[in-house]
Amino acid sequence: MDYMGLLIFLGVMVVLSLLLISLNSLLGPKTPESMEDYPYECGVPLYDISAQSTFHQGYYLLGLLLLLFDIEAAFLFPWTVVYKHLGIFGFIEMFLFVLILTYGLLYAWRKGALDWQFEEEEYID
Amino acid sequence: MELKDLIGSIELPKITLMLPELIVLITGFLLFTIDLVSKKANHKLYIGISLVGYFIAVLYIALNPYLLGSTFYGLYVRDYFSSFLQFFMILLTIFVLAFTYRYYRQKLSLYREFYYILSFALVSAMFLASSYNLITLYVALEGVSISFYILTALLRGDFNAKEGAFKYLILGGLSVALASYGAAFMYIYAGSLDLQKILTYSGQNKDLLILGLVFFLIGFAIKIGAVPFHFWLPDAYQGAPTPITAYMASVGKLAFFAPVVRIMPLIQEHFSYAWVITVGIISATTMLYGNLVALVQKDVKRLLAYSSIAHSGYILAGISVAKAIGLKAVLYFLIAYALMGAGSFLLLALLERHPQWQNKMEEFSGLRFSMPWIAVSFMIFMFSLLGVPPSVGFVGKALVFTALSFDRLWWLAFIMILATGISTGYYVRLVVLTFMKDSSRSIKVESSLAEKVVLFVLTLSLVILGAVPIIIWNFASQSADILFKR
């Protein structure tokens, strides 16, 4: 019973939002336009009508790498602030951290994630 | 605390405690380095190095089972329970490794990444079994999950694998988010990240603790595949390469159940009644749903995935019991299911190497002529999953039933019997199709010596550990006692 107010609030919330959404489609003016569903691209006609073309996976890989090293930088800043207190211990810890991240970069490099001459991917077994 | 005091209190880590994890981790990094250095190294080399590392780790655990202690300021705990689970995790990884090379070669998906992602998954699973700390649990959970997403998708040109991996990624990400959200509430409640301290802390605001525990455990319930949260499981298990499905059904189950089992005695001290009701209801729905949906499956891999959901339900039934006997039954059943799940999926992995094999139920008929030993082994796996007396599955179910009767949870015990009755429908149908129906098609797959040995060991272990349950019971009972004494 303590939470009755909360429950009523939830009910009112759901009903009100459903009502407002449905009112919009009921009362709103309808002007059918031929270009209504046409995707907007800087005012020029679309190159690709579907507008759902895929990006090459290289972009995603590069995005991931960017994220990885951004986070590394975010960890390095607080470390530099307390570096003097931490001394050799902090140096070793951060060295290990950066080493492991470097391993990741080496992996990406080795597997061709940094290659921007997109070719058919090769399959080596 | 001043920063200087903090640095003064730096203790040297006790490496001997976490040597198995370190060995597996070093193995993984070694494989990684080899992959970086040479692009065309032989796959046999990777398998060899993995096997050497895993065998050293498993030997170390077997020779020092009574290592006890915590290091890294309580971030890492080794006790009998973690040694017990880790032993089986490494062993099952070795079993899975026996099947991978030929399977992936047939599917044209030989990737060298596979070997080190497998070992990173293993090391995270091992950490998951040996910590009370929320941060360690979180990192280990992420480690296992991310490795599993990648391993699930690692099948060339197979859209089902990608779909399963994507669903797993979305729901797995949700589960990790929920678990960390719950961890934040628990930290607010007790001001500590150690689950032992959080659960023994007597604070004012119990609501925070309840909220935190609920979110934390829902996160794990998604990973386990308990029923309102199971949607990813059938797709991921069906889409994944079959050896990986075996890996997720064995090592994955052990890993994701480990933290829940570890904190269960502590939770029961506070919330005995609520715990029994909540986990009991989830377990009942899981058992019934898993078995009922498995009944209408045509695809054997998907059927076994639903059977895996049902088995999560049986394990949860044991977890709901607020006594030490429940924990013992759970540990026994966990190991039993890990062996059964690994065995049945690995057998499918062997059969899937045949180019015409499609995992259809009818394809099993005729197997008894072309591959009689595989058919017999398949029958034993099915009977063990069903719970026919001399098998390990029977002992597990009997133990969970006994534990339920100790706590007078008759309704749950009844549902468990009912669910097992429903499961007879599909397990027995598979056995009947294999042994009592004739088929003109004969499917024959050449298997390597390692595969034969692993299947033989798994099949034999189901019978022997079922006929002499005391072997695992001793270990399970000791680890349960240790967890309850804390």
Interface residues (C-beta under 8 A of the other chain):
Chain A: V82 H85 L86 G87 F89 Y103 L106 Y107 R110 Y123 I124 D125
Chain B: L3 K4 I7 I10 F29 F32 D35 L36 K39 K40 R105 L108 L110 R156
